[in-house]
Amino acid sequence: MNPIEGLLYFLDRMVRIATKYSSFFGQGVMNTLIIAFFAVLLGTILGTLLAVMKMGKLKPTRWFATAYIEFIRGTPLMIQLMFIFYGLPMAGITFPTVSFIPNFDRFAAGIFAMSINSAAYVAEIVRSGIQAVDKGQTEAARSLGFKQSQTLMMVVLPQAIKNILPALGNEFVTVIKESSIVSIIGIADLMYQTSGVMSVTYIQLETLAVAAIIYFIMTFFTSRLIAFAERKMANGTR
Amino acid sequence: MAQDELIVVKDLNKSFGKLHVLKDVNTTIRKGEVVAVIGPSGSGKSTFLRCLNLLEVPTGGHVFFEGVDICDKKTNIDLHRQKIGMVFQQFNLFNNMTVLQNITAAPVKIRKMDPKAAEEKALQLLDRVGLADKAGSYPAQLSGGQKQRVAIVRALAMEPDVMLFDEPTSALDPEMVGEVLQVMKDLAAEGMTMVVVTHEMSFAREVSSRVIFMADGQIREDRPARDLFADPHDDRLKDFLSKVLNL
């Protein structure tokens, strides 16, 4: 078999796996997107909070935010996930179960771990985005009599978002890929389903190639979507 | 405290770390006065101005605005800032808002003015500075002179008792200085109390009623404009004037 024939053979098996197990992969895509979506959503909220804490005047919260960010960014996500899923219940903190949503506790743990991890990265993105807004904007607002909170909401954040969005888009893409780690705690995400297909078919590389392509499609469309949003926001103002 | 004393500055001191920028500054701004603050760069003019609305927090002394010590930590500075308009060298229009939104934001959000009424008033003010057709534009679409005129209108929309100008024409191309100065002259003619940090000696001489000359963080001379230019006492002032007037 020459290389061309080999490649065609490989592609043929990929197509057959993708079609035969499409509902399997589809289920995985759904779960991956659910996890990534909530992780980014909560991560953004938590991260913004951390950024505000880190830029604030209060020393204890500033110290906490800095320590949190450094620690989370300096340790592997896999270990963080393990500690949250296995460690917290040992400490008496269990994730709730919901009867009509199977594996809710696993999802909760996965999303929680992804969120607190992503929050550390988002915090730095938000902080640098806010600090990139010219100080004169704040001074002008304060000189008119706006309170600090009003200044933040009306003047600084709307402008910071334009600085933040591209990097936040990257973070979303990263979370989609990194979320494959939750398969180790038994969440049926795309990676978990891929392993399932491999163990049924005994076909490794072709199955992994299918998964890689699906991941790529997800991240590619996400980054396109964000580029589109960026263009929308740039309209008029600059 | 006399009725017409709008701002009273008492033993004002300001340090940035080891750098002592303002040293025991004392002066009084009265209603209707147009005070020009001149001096070499680094003399503390801008810092002095920024202490008047607490954008810079003094390290010592007091600033009384309409009888209230605004340096007192218990004073709600936001309330007093509503009455103190400020115009910046770099314009500092809100980039995320249109010209109209820039002007109406404070009256609507802070004064709780009816949005329709605020817009009407903003358009009137814009018309006065010849920019009514720019209401829907964003700051990025305006020239420097236009931006500064909008910035003046934005401050005026809050109906302040005093206007602070921090080198309002220093960042402008030369051909745009005139249009901004004209707006300021009109404002002075209407009786607005103004404190203007400026390098425009013609403005200081012709429009202001009083000139404060600062050097090394101190007020070296504080006299009516005509006297000060005709007969400067201080050596630093003589030196400064000879440099800026004989170009």
Contacts between the chains, C-beta under 8 A, distances in Angstrom:
chain1	res1	chain2	res2	distance
A	134	B	90	7.8
A	134	B	92	7.5
A	136	B	88	6.1
A	136	B	90	5.1
A	136	B	91	8.0
A	136	B	92	3.9
A	137	B	92	6.1
A	137	B	94	6.4
A	137	B	95	7.1
A	139	B	55	5.6
A	139	B	88	7.0
A	139	B	92	6.4
A	140	B	86	7.6
A	140	B	88	6.4
A	140	B	92	3.8
A	140	B	93	7.4
A	140	B	94	7.0
A	140	B	151	7.8
A	141	B	94	7.3
A	142	B	55	6.8
A	142	B	78	7.8
A	142	B	81	6.8
A	143	B	53	5.8
A	143	B	55	6.4
A	143	B	81	5.9
A	143	B	84	7.3
A	143	B	85	7.7
A	143	B	86	4.0
A	143	B	155	7.8
A	144	B	81	6.8
A	144	B	82	7.2
A	144	B	86	8.0
A	144	B	105	7.7
A	144	B	106	4.2
A	144	B	110	7.1
A	144	B	154	7.3
A	144	B	155	7.3
A	144	B	158	6.2
A	145	B	78	5.1
A	145	B	79	7.0
A	145	B	81	4.3
A	145	B	82	3.7
A	145	B	106	6.4
A	145	B	110	5.1
A	145	B	158	6.9
A	146	B	78	7.3
A	146	B	106	6.8
A	146	B	109	7.2
A	146	B	110	6.6
A	147	B	78	5.6
A	150	B	109	6.5
A	150	B	110	8.0
A	154	B	94	7.8
A	154	B	105	6.6
A	154	B	109	7.1
A	155	B	94	5.3
A	155	B	96	6.9
A	158	B	96	4.3
A	159	B	95	5.9
A	159	B	96	5.1
A	236	B	138	5.7
A	237	B	95	6.2
A	237	B	96	6.1
A	237	B	138	5.1
A	237	B	140	6.4
A	238	B	95	7.6
A	238	B	138	7.7
A	238	B	140	5.2
